[in-house]
């Protein structure tokens, strides 16, 4: 590797680390102070970078909030650009042959996602009232999740012949979308005081019953 190539690689890595730090700080401040109460100078100060660096990192404050939400979904800003099918938890689901275990593995991803993303989604809901770009972003992440479940988990189960009779890939994706939605997490964990372990167990049992033939579901008991 030439010196020039090495320097360019090192600069890209440093830029990626700086961007990840800015997004992490922005996400924390959005949750602590709200969208209106979080300023670019405050983010820069907490991240230890110049204000201009923050502006270069994303398209303004709205862009930073969007990046923070994506990072929370992925489990960290450094993972946000990794294709979803290459993320370790998703790879385990894809590579698992047992449909019961697949749904249990998927259920296991949900408490962490909603505990990380939920506070930022509340900020997003409040901020969307004053920024049309955030309205579009909120609509996009909802649509991406719905279609991703249809084309991903739903289609995978259908192609492997694992779904109950009459349940298509699209219907399976919609069922997962509804059962694993944020509303159920908030209702059971935040409102009713369930532990995340109890919530995960309920998700597993509900998904297995709703999607798989009785014989397959019974085998997983």
C-alpha positions as CSV (number, residue, x, y, z in Angstrom):
1,X,0.0,0.0,0.0
2,X,1.4,3.4,-1.0
3,X,1.9,6.2,1.5
4,X,-0.8,8.2,-0.3
5,X,-3.3,5.3,-0.2
6,X,-2.5,4.7,3.5
7,X,-3.1,8.4,4.4
8,X,-6.4,8.5,2.4
9,X,-7.6,5.3,4.2
10,X,-6.6,6.7,7.6
11,X,-8.4,10.0,6.9
12,X,-11.6,8.1,5.9
13,X,-11.4,6.1,9.1
14,X,-10.9,9.2,11.2
15,X,-13.8,10.9,9.4
16,X,-16.0,7.9,10.1
17,X,-15.1,7.9,13.8
18,X,-15.7,11.6,14.0
19,X,-19.1,11.3,12.4
20,X,-20.0,8.4,14.7
21,X,-19.1,10.5,17.7
22,X,-21.1,13.4,16.5
23,X,-24.2,11.3,15.8
24,X,-23.9,9.6,19.2
25,X,-23.6,12.9,21.0
26,X,-26.5,14.4,19.0
27,X,-28.8,11.5,19.8
28,X,-28.0,11.8,23.5
29,X,-28.7,15.5,23.5
30,X,-31.9,15.2,21.5
31,X,-33.2,12.8,24.1
32,X,-32.0,14.9,27.1
33,X,-32.9,18.4,25.8
34,X,-35.5,17.8,23.0
35,X,-35.1,18.9,19.4
36,X,-35.6,22.6,19.9
37,X,-33.3,22.6,22.9
38,X,-30.4,21.0,21.1
39,X,-28.2,23.3,19.1
40,X,-25.4,22.6,16.7
41,X,-22.8,24.5,18.9
42,X,-23.9,22.3,21.8
43,X,-23.4,19.1,19.8
44,X,-20.0,20.4,18.6
45,X,-18.9,21.2,22.2
46,X,-19.9,17.9,23.6
47,X,-18.3,16.0,20.6
48,X,-15.1,18.1,20.9
49,X,-15.2,19.2,17.3
50,X,-15.7,22.5,15.4
51,X,-19.2,23.7,14.6
52,X,-18.3,23.5,10.9
53,X,-17.4,19.8,11.3
54,X,-20.9,19.1,12.7
55,X,-22.5,20.9,9.7
56,X,-20.3,18.8,7.3
57,X,-21.3,15.6,9.1
58,X,-25.0,15.8,8.3
59,X,-27.6,18.0,6.5
60,X,-28.2,20.2,9.5
61,X,-30.0,19.4,12.7
62,X,-32.8,17.4,11.0
63,X,-30.2,15.3,9.3
64,X,-28.5,14.6,12.6
65,X,-31.7,13.5,14.1
66,X,-32.3,11.2,11.2
67,X,-28.8,9.8,11.5
68,X,-29.3,9.3,15.2
69,X,-32.5,7.3,14.6
70,X,-30.7,5.1,12.0
71,X,-27.8,4.6,14.3
72,X,-30.1,3.5,17.2
73,X,-31.8,1.0,14.9
74,X,-28.5,-0.4,13.8
75,X,-27.1,-0.5,17.4
76,X,-24.5,2.2,16.8
77,X,-23.5,4.9,14.3
78,X,-20.6,2.8,13.1
79,X,-23.1,0.1,12.0
80,X,-25.6,2.3,10.4
81,X,-24.1,1.9,6.9
82,X,-23.8,-1.9,7.2
83,X,-26.5,-3.6,5.0
84,X,-29.2,-5.0,7.3
85,X,-28.6,-8.6,6.0
86,X,-25.0,-8.3,7.1
87,X,-25.7,-7.3,10.7
88,X,-24.8,-10.2,13.1
89,X,-28.3,-10.6,14.6
90,X,-30.0,-10.7,11.2
91,X,-27.4,-13.1,9.8
92,X,-28.2,-15.5,12.7
93,X,-31.9,-15.3,11.8
94,X,-31.2,-15.9,8.1
95,X,-28.9,-18.8,8.7
96,X,-31.2,-20.5,11.2
97,X,-33.0,-23.5,9.6
98,X,-35.6,-24.0,12.4
99,X,-38.6,-21.6,11.9
100,X,-39.5,-21.6,15.6
101,X,-35.9,-20.6,16.5
102,X,-35.9,-18.0,13.7
103,X,-38.9,-16.2,15.2
104,X,-37.4,-16.5,18.7
105,X,-34.2,-14.9,17.4
106,X,-36.2,-12.1,15.7
107,X,-38.2,-11.5,18.9
108,X,-34.9,-11.2,20.8
109,X,-33.9,-8.2,18.7
110,X,-36.9,-6.2,19.6
111,X,-36.5,-5.1,23.2
112,X,-33.1,-3.6,22.4
113,X,-34.3,-1.8,19.3
114,X,-37.3,-0.2,21.0
115,X,-35.4,0.7,24.1
116,X,-32.8,2.5,22.0
117,X,-35.0,4.0,19.3
118,X,-38.1,4.8,21.3
119,X,-36.8,7.9,23.0
120,X,-35.6,9.3,19.7
121,X,-38.9,8.5,18.0
122,X,-40.6,10.6,20.6
123,X,-38.2,13.5,19.7
124,X,-38.9,12.9,16.0
125,X,-42.7,13.0,16.5
126,X,-42.4,16.4,18.3
127,X,-39.9,17.8,15.8
128,X,-41.9,16.7,12.7
129,X,-44.5,19.4,13.6
130,X,-42.0,22.0,12.5
131,X,-39.9,20.3,9.8
132,X,-41.4,18.8,6.7
133,X,-38.2,16.8,6.0
134,X,-38.7,15.0,9.3
135,X,-42.3,14.2,8.4
136,X,-41.0,12.5,5.2
137,X,-38.3,10.7,7.2
138,X,-40.8,9.4,9.7
139,X,-43.0,8.1,6.9
140,X,-40.0,6.5,5.2
141,X,-38.8,4.6,8.2
142,X,-42.3,3.2,8.8
143,X,-42.6,2.2,5.2
144,X,-39.1,0.7,5.1
145,X,-39.9,-1.4,8.2
146,X,-43.2,-2.7,6.8
147,X,-41.8,-3.6,3.4
148,X,-38.6,-4.9,4.8
149,X,-40.5,-7.4,6.9
150,X,-42.6,-8.5,3.9
151,X,-39.6,-8.9,1.6
152,X,-37.3,-10.2,4.3
153,X,-38.6,-12.4,7.1
154,X,-42.0,-13.0,5.5
155,X,-40.6,-14.0,2.1
156,X,-37.9,-16.2,3.7
157,X,-40.4,-18.2,5.7
158,X,-42.7,-18.5,2.7
159,X,-39.9,-19.7,0.4
160,X,-38.9,-22.3,2.9
161,X,-42.5,-23.6,3.2
162,X,-42.7,-22.7,6.8
163,X,-45.8,-20.6,7.0
164,X,-49.3,-21.7,8.0
165,X,-51.7,-22.4,5.1
166,X,-53.1,-19.2,3.7
167,X,-50.4,-17.0,5.2
168,X,-48.5,-15.3,2.4
169,X,-45.1,-13.6,2.7
170,X,-46.9,-10.2,2.6
171,X,-49.4,-11.2,5.3
172,X,-46.6,-12.7,7.4
173,X,-44.6,-9.4,7.2
174,X,-47.7,-7.4,8.1
175,X,-48.4,-9.7,11.1
176,X,-44.8,-9.3,12.4
177,X,-45.0,-5.5,11.7
178,X,-48.1,-5.2,13.9
179,X,-47.1,-7.6,16.7
180,X,-43.6,-6.2,17.0
181,X,-44.6,-2.6,16.7
182,X,-43.5,0.1,19.1
183,X,-47.1,0.4,20.5
184,X,-47.0,-3.1,22.0
185,X,-43.6,-2.5,23.6
186,X,-44.8,0.7,25.1
187,X,-48.1,-0.8,26.3
188,X,-46.5,-3.9,27.9
189,X,-43.1,-2.7,29.1
190,X,-43.7,1.0,29.9
191,X,-47.4,1.0,30.8
192,X,-47.9,-2.4,32.3
193,X,-44.4,-2.8,33.8
194,X,-43.5,-6.1,32.1
195,X,-39.8,-7.0,32.0
196,X,-38.1,-7.0,28.6
197,X,-37.6,-10.7,29.0
198,X,-41.4,-11.2,29.5
199,X,-42.1,-9.0,26.5
200,X,-39.6,-11.0,24.4
201,X,-41.2,-14.3,25.5
202,X,-44.7,-13.0,24.6
203,X,-43.4,-11.9,21.2
204,X,-42.0,-15.3,20.5
205,X,-45.1,-17.2,21.5
206,X,-47.4,-14.8,19.6
207,X,-45.4,-14.9,16.4
208,X,-45.0,-18.6,16.4
209,X,-48.7,-19.1,17.0
210,X,-49.7,-16.6,14.3
211,X,-47.3,-17.7,11.6
212,X,-46.4,-21.3,11.8
213,X,-48.4,-24.5,11.3
214,X,-49.5,-26.1,14.6
215,X,-47.1,-29.0,14.3
216,X,-44.1,-26.7,13.9
217,X,-45.2,-24.5,16.8
218,X,-45.7,-27.6,19.0
219,X,-42.2,-28.8,18.2
220,X,-40.8,-25.6,19.5
221,X,-42.5,-25.9,22.9
